Amino acid sequence: MTGGLATAMYEDHFGLRQAPFSLTPDTGFFFRNDAHVEALQVLRVALDAGEGFIKVTGEVGTGKTLLCRLLLNSLDEQWVTAWVPNPYLDPDALRRAIADELRVALGPTPRQHTLVKKLQERLIELAASGKRVAVIIDEAQALSDESLEALRLLSNLETETRKLLHVVLFGQPELDERLAQPQLRQLRQRIGFGYRLQPLDAEGVALYLQHRLSVAGYNGRPLFAQRALRRLHRASGGIPRLVNVLAHKALLLAYGRGLREVSEAEVALAVRDTDGAAAPARAGWGKAAAWFAAFAAAITGAAVAWRFAGGAA
């Protein structure tokens, strides 16, 4: 059976309107923890101050892409944005991607000089109409040194009073390592503001789970037992993406067992089945994998009954 059908079945079981722990960066599920709220404030202050380069880093799964989308949604009509979600671009491709986002008319194979000139003309045109421009790059640690240098050179475009282009870099901690290289010291010196996203603490994980369940429509008694919450925090390290993966699997397990509350046992099995989660020992891996295989087979049969009962109308 599909994961979507399994999720729909446990949604009904726990009284949910929608899946609470999807991995897509849905801004409707934004949890206003201190780190993300502060990071968003830093970004807005830095942009309003006219900084040329701004940097946000965080481990995989800490919510950088979600923060990126929140920033895009929060900018008013004064701002024109160029979002580059795929940084695996050489310098020319990066310039063309930015030009395309800014609606610069280009021929099929523009020369670098022509491309930079047209970009500058477009930026001057936008500035004359009272607009400001932000280039926002996700997964910036994947940019080559040459592409980072191309960004630095583009940021040189300015009037006598202000920058024509502001660049926001979202990246994993490797971005800091990259920028520490001597050949990138000029770019490093251009970064006026930086922020490092931190994982959730134990209380934050509990509030995060409660928030997402509430947004998904749950309004009953606490769905995760205290011991389950502690195990989930330890295993995930407070990384929201891992919290989502483990909570989703634990809910599936609880549903398969006909439970109305997720216990530590369900979380422990979910941990053993999840790469990247900190399991205290791997001795039970084979048993856990076998249990999930049996669970999948059982749930397939349950899905047939669920369909005939009208659950998949």
C-alpha positions, 0 to 999 in steps of 0.5 A, spaced: 500 500 500 502 507 499 504 511 504 499 516 503 493 511 504 497 509 510 497 516 513 490 517 511 488 511 515 491 514 521 488 521 520 482 518 521 484 513 527 487 519 531 481 525 528 486 529 524 484 533 518 491 532 514 497 529 515 501 532 521 508 530 519 509 531 512 517 533 510 515 538 505 516 545 508 509 547 509 509 555 512 502 553 514 505 549 519 510 554 521 512 553 529 514 560 532 520 557 536 525 562 538 530 560 533 526 561 527 523 567 529 529 571 531 532 568 525 527 571 521 527 578 525 535 578 523 534 577 516 528 583 515 533 588 519 539 586 515 535 587 509 532 593 511 539 596 513 541 595 506 546 589 507 549 586 501 550 579 504 546 575 509 548 568 511 543 563 515 546 556 516 544 550 520 544 542 520 540 538 515 533 538 517 533 544 522 528 548 517 532 553 513 528 552 506 522 553 511 525 559 513 527 561 506 519 561 504 517 565 510 522 570 508 519 570 501 512 571 503 514 576 508 517 581 503 512 586 501 511 589 494 517 594 495 521 588 494 523 584 488 526 577 489 530 572 485 529 565 488 535 560 486 533 553 489 538 549 485 545 552 487 548 547 482 550 552 477 556 555 474 557 562 474 554 563 467 548 559 469 547 562 476 547 569 472 542 567 467 538 564 473 538 571 477 536 574 470 530 570 469 527 571 475 528 578 474 525 578 468 531 580 464 530 579 456 536 575 454 538 572 447 539 564 447 547 565 448 548 572 451 556 573 453 558 575 460 559 582 459 552 583 455 549 579 461 552 583 466 550 589 463 543 587 462 542 585 469 545 592 471 540 596 467 534 592 470 537 593 477 537 601 475 530 601 472 528 597 479 531 602 483 528 608 479 521 605 481 523 605 488 524 597 488 529 593 492 532 587 489 534 580 494 537 574 491 535 568 495 539 562 495 538 555 498 543 550 499 548 555 498 554 550 500 553 547 494 555 553 490 562 553 487 568 558 489 567 561 482 559 562 483 560 565 489 565 569 486 560 571 481 555 573 486 560 577 490 562 581 483 554 582 482 553 585 489 558 590 486 553 593 482 550 599 486 549 607 486 552 612 490 548 611 496 545 604 496 546 597 493 542 595 487 542 587 490 542 584 496 544 576 497 541 572 502 545 565 503 541 559 506 546 553 507 549 547 511 555 548 516 559 547 510 558 553 508 562 557 513 567 552 512 567 554 505 567 561 506 573 560 511 578 559 505 583 564 503 580 565 496 573 567 499 576 572 504 573 578 500 566 575 500 566 573 507 568 580 509 562 582 505 557 578 510 554 583 514 549 579 518 549 571 520 545 567 524 546 559 526 539 555 527 540 551 533 536 544 534 530 544 539 531 542 546 526 537 549 521 542 551 521 545 544 520 538 541 514 537 545 511 544 543 513 542 536 509 536 536 503 539 539 503 545 534 503 540 528 498 536 531 493 542 533 494 545 526 492 538 523 486 538 527 488 534 533 484 536 539 484 531 544 489 528 550 496 528 549 498 524 543 505 522 545 507 519 552 512 523 556 517 517 556 515 517 548 517 525 548 524 524 551 526 518 547 524 522 541 528 528 543 534 524 544 533 520 538 532 526 533 537 531 537 532 536 536 532 536 528 525 538 526 525 533 520 528 527 524 522 529 529 517 529 523 520 522 520 520 519 527 513 521 529 510 519 523 512 512 523 510 512 531 503 514 529 503 509 524 505 503 529 500 506 534 495 505 529 497 498 527 496 496 534 490 500 535 493 504 540 490 512 542 497 514 545 504 513 542 508 510 547 516 509 548 515 502 545 513 505 538 518 511 538 524 506 539 521 501 534 521 508 529 528 510 531 531 503 529 528 503 522 530 510 521 537 512 518 540 518 522 536 517 528 540 516 535 538 509 537 542 506 543 543 500 540 543 496 534 542 489 536 534 490 535 535 492 528 533 485 525 527 485 529 525 492 528 525 491 520 521 484 521 516 488 525 515 493 520 515 488 514 509 485 518 506 491 519 506 493 512 503 486 510 497 487 516 496 494 514 495 492 507 489 488 509 486 493 513 486 498 507 482 493 503 477 493 509 478 500 510 476 502 503 470 497 503 468 501 509 468 507 505 474 510 508 477 512 501 471 515 498 
